[in-house]
Amino acid sequence: MYALNFYSPVVADQLRSRRKTATIRLGDKSQKYKKGMIVQVLAGARYSPRQKIFEAVIDKVEVKRLAEISPRDIEHDNPEIRRTEELVTFLGQLYNREVTANDTVTLIRFSEIRLI
Protein backbone atom coordinates (compact mmCIF):
# COMPACT_ATOMS: atom_id res chain seq x y z
CA MET A 1 0.00 0.00 0.00
CA TYR A 2 1.18 3.51 -0.79
CA ALA A 3 1.14 6.41 1.64
CA LEU A 4 0.91 10.17 1.56
CA ASN A 5 3.18 11.28 4.41
CA PHE A 6 2.81 14.68 6.05
CA TYR A 7 5.49 15.88 8.46
CA SER A 8 4.18 19.26 9.65
CA PRO A 9 1.93 19.38 12.77
CA VAL A 10 -0.06 22.20 11.12
CA VAL A 11 -0.79 19.97 8.13
CA ALA A 12 -1.74 17.09 10.43
CA ASP A 13 -4.38 19.31 12.06
CA GLN A 14 -5.71 20.32 8.62
CA LEU A 15 -6.00 16.65 7.68
CA ARG A 16 -7.76 15.72 10.92
CA SER A 17 -10.29 18.53 10.42
CA ARG A 18 -10.72 17.43 6.75
CA ARG A 19 -9.79 20.93 5.51
CA LYS A 20 -6.86 19.58 3.43
CA THR A 21 -7.92 17.62 0.34
CA ALA A 22 -4.82 17.95 -1.83
CA THR A 23 -1.06 18.02 -1.65
CA ILE A 24 1.36 19.89 -3.87
CA ARG A 25 4.69 18.07 -4.10
CA LEU A 26 7.88 19.31 -5.75
CA GLY A 27 8.83 17.37 -8.85
CA ASP A 28 6.95 14.97 -11.10
CA LYS A 29 5.31 12.30 -8.91
CA SER A 30 2.97 11.04 -11.64
CA GLN A 31 4.77 7.69 -11.86
CA LYS A 32 4.27 7.07 -8.13
CA TYR A 33 0.70 8.29 -7.65
CA LYS A 34 -2.14 7.47 -10.06
CA LYS A 35 -5.83 8.37 -10.22
CA GLY A 36 -7.89 5.71 -8.43
CA MET A 37 -5.04 4.54 -6.22
CA ILE A 38 -5.83 3.85 -2.55
CA VAL A 39 -3.35 5.42 -0.11
CA GLN A 40 -2.95 5.78 3.63
CA VAL A 41 -2.76 9.40 4.75
CA LEU A 42 -0.17 9.55 7.53
CA ALA A 43 1.13 12.29 9.82
CA GLY A 44 4.29 12.37 11.90
CA ALA A 45 7.91 13.42 11.96
CA ARG A 46 10.36 11.92 9.49
CA TYR A 47 12.07 8.75 10.83
CA SER A 48 9.50 8.57 13.66
CA PRO A 49 6.25 6.69 14.23
CA ARG A 50 3.39 7.97 12.07
CA GLN A 51 -0.29 8.24 12.85
CA LYS A 52 -2.78 7.03 10.27
CA ILE A 53 -5.32 9.80 9.73
CA PHE A 54 -7.49 8.03 7.14
CA GLU A 55 -7.41 6.04 3.93
CA ALA A 56 -8.06 7.96 0.73
CA VAL A 57 -8.55 7.51 -2.97
CA ILE A 58 -6.54 9.68 -5.34
CA ASP A 59 -8.96 11.66 -7.47
CA LYS A 60 -6.54 13.56 -9.71
CA VAL A 61 -2.81 13.82 -10.41
CA GLU A 62 -1.58 16.81 -12.41
CA VAL A 63 1.99 17.82 -13.21
CA LYS A 64 2.54 21.51 -13.95
CA ARG A 65 4.73 24.49 -13.21
CA LEU A 66 4.16 26.04 -9.80
CA ALA A 67 3.12 29.29 -11.56
CA GLU A 68 0.22 27.36 -13.18
CA ILE A 69 -1.30 26.24 -9.88
CA SER A 70 -4.66 27.99 -9.34
CA PRO A 71 -5.72 29.75 -6.12
CA ARG A 72 -8.35 27.03 -5.69
CA ASP A 73 -5.68 24.30 -5.93
CA ILE A 74 -3.62 26.17 -3.35
CA GLU A 75 -6.60 26.41 -1.00
CA HIS A 76 -7.21 22.62 -1.23
CA ASP A 77 -3.55 22.07 -0.32
CA ASN A 78 -3.32 24.64 2.46
CA PRO A 79 -6.39 26.65 3.51
CA GLU A 80 -4.09 29.21 5.17
CA ILE A 81 -2.41 30.17 1.86
CA ARG A 82 -4.04 32.07 -0.98
CA ARG A 83 -1.33 33.22 -3.40
CA THR A 84 1.39 31.52 -5.46
CA GLU A 85 4.09 33.64 -3.80
CA GLU A 86 3.04 32.37 -0.37
CA LEU A 87 3.08 28.79 -1.67
CA VAL A 88 6.61 29.27 -3.09
CA THR A 89 7.79 30.44 0.35
CA PHE A 90 5.95 27.60 2.15
CA LEU A 91 7.39 24.91 -0.15
CA GLY A 92 10.87 26.40 0.17
CA GLN A 93 10.64 26.07 3.96
CA LEU A 94 9.14 22.59 3.74
CA TYR A 95 11.77 21.23 1.33
CA ASN A 96 14.59 23.33 2.80
CA ARG A 97 15.71 24.65 -0.57
CA GLU A 98 15.03 27.50 -2.96
CA VAL A 99 11.76 27.10 -4.84
CA THR A 100 10.63 29.25 -7.77
CA ALA A 101 7.42 29.64 -9.73
CA ASN A 102 9.13 27.75 -12.60
CA ASP A 103 9.63 24.57 -10.55
CA THR A 104 7.67 21.50 -11.61
CA VAL A 105 5.13 20.32 -9.04
CA THR A 106 2.57 17.55 -8.80
CA LEU A 107 -0.91 18.36 -7.57
CA ILE A 108 -2.48 15.31 -5.93
CA ARG A 109 -6.19 15.61 -5.03
CA PHE A 110 -7.58 12.97 -2.68
CA SER A 111 -10.83 12.03 -0.92
CA GLU A 112 -11.23 10.25 2.36
CA ILE A 113 -12.68 6.73 2.24
CA ARG A 114 -15.35 6.38 4.92
CA LEU A 115 -16.93 3.13 6.06
CA ILE A 116 -20.71 3.32 6.08
C-alpha positions as CSV (number, residue, x, y, z in Angstrom):
1,M,0.0,0.0,0.0
2,Y,1.2,3.5,-0.8
3,A,1.1,6.4,1.6
4,L,0.9,10.2,1.6
5,N,3.2,11.3,4.4
6,F,2.8,14.7,6.0
7,Y,5.5,15.9,8.5
8,S,4.2,19.3,9.7
9,P,1.9,19.4,12.8
10,V,-0.1,22.2,11.1
11,V,-0.8,20.0,8.1
12,A,-1.7,17.1,10.4
13,D,-4.4,19.3,12.1
14,Q,-5.7,20.3,8.6
15,L,-6.0,16.7,7.7
16,R,-7.8,15.7,10.9
17,S,-10.3,18.5,10.4
18,R,-10.7,17.4,6.7
19,R,-9.8,20.9,5.5
20,K,-6.9,19.6,3.4
21,T,-7.9,17.6,0.3
22,A,-4.8,17.9,-1.8
23,T,-1.1,18.0,-1.6
24,I,1.4,19.9,-3.9
25,R,4.7,18.1,-4.1
26,L,7.9,19.3,-5.7
27,G,8.8,17.4,-8.8
28,D,7.0,15.0,-11.1
29,K,5.3,12.3,-8.9
30,S,3.0,11.0,-11.6
31,Q,4.8,7.7,-11.9
32,K,4.3,7.1,-8.1
33,Y,0.7,8.3,-7.7
34,K,-2.1,7.5,-10.1
35,K,-5.8,8.4,-10.2
36,G,-7.9,5.7,-8.4
37,M,-5.0,4.5,-6.2
38,I,-5.8,3.9,-2.6
39,V,-3.3,5.4,-0.1
40,Q,-3.0,5.8,3.6
41,V,-2.8,9.4,4.7
42,L,-0.2,9.6,7.5
43,A,1.1,12.3,9.8
44,G,4.3,12.4,11.9
45,A,7.9,13.4,12.0
46,R,10.4,11.9,9.5
47,Y,12.1,8.7,10.8
48,S,9.5,8.6,13.7
49,P,6.3,6.7,14.2
50,R,3.4,8.0,12.1
51,Q,-0.3,8.2,12.8
52,K,-2.8,7.0,10.3
53,I,-5.3,9.8,9.7
54,F,-7.5,8.0,7.1
55,E,-7.4,6.0,3.9
56,A,-8.1,8.0,0.7
57,V,-8.5,7.5,-3.0
58,I,-6.5,9.7,-5.3
59,D,-9.0,11.7,-7.5
60,K,-6.5,13.6,-9.7
61,V,-2.8,13.8,-10.4
62,E,-1.6,16.8,-12.4
63,V,2.0,17.8,-13.2
64,K,2.5,21.5,-14.0
65,R,4.7,24.5,-13.2
66,L,4.2,26.0,-9.8
67,A,3.1,29.3,-11.6
68,E,0.2,27.4,-13.2
69,I,-1.3,26.2,-9.9
70,S,-4.7,28.0,-9.3
71,P,-5.7,29.7,-6.1
72,R,-8.4,27.0,-5.7
73,D,-5.7,24.3,-5.9
74,I,-3.6,26.2,-3.3
75,E,-6.6,26.4,-1.0
76,H,-7.2,22.6,-1.2
77,D,-3.5,22.1,-0.3
78,N,-3.3,24.6,2.5
79,P,-6.4,26.7,3.5
80,E,-4.1,29.2,5.2
81,I,-2.4,30.2,1.9
82,R,-4.0,32.1,-1.0
83,R,-1.3,33.2,-3.4
84,T,1.4,31.5,-5.5
85,E,4.1,33.6,-3.8
86,E,3.0,32.4,-0.4
87,L,3.1,28.8,-1.7
88,V,6.6,29.3,-3.1
89,T,7.8,30.4,0.3
90,F,6.0,27.6,2.1
91,L,7.4,24.9,-0.2
92,G,10.9,26.4,0.2
93,Q,10.6,26.1,4.0
94,L,9.1,22.6,3.7
95,Y,11.8,21.2,1.3
96,N,14.6,23.3,2.8
97,R,15.7,24.6,-0.6
98,E,15.0,27.5,-3.0
99,V,11.8,27.1,-4.8
100,T,10.6,29.2,-7.8
101,A,7.4,29.6,-9.7
102,N,9.1,27.7,-12.6
103,D,9.6,24.6,-10.6
104,T,7.7,21.5,-11.6
105,V,5.1,20.3,-9.0
106,T,2.6,17.6,-8.8
107,L,-0.9,18.4,-7.6
108,I,-2.5,15.3,-5.9
109,R,-6.2,15.6,-5.0
110,F,-7.6,13.0,-2.7
111,S,-10.8,12.0,-0.9
112,E,-11.2,10.2,2.4
113,I,-12.7,6.7,2.2
114,R,-15.4,6.4,4.9
115,L,-16.9,3.1,6.1
116,I,-20.7,3.3,6.1
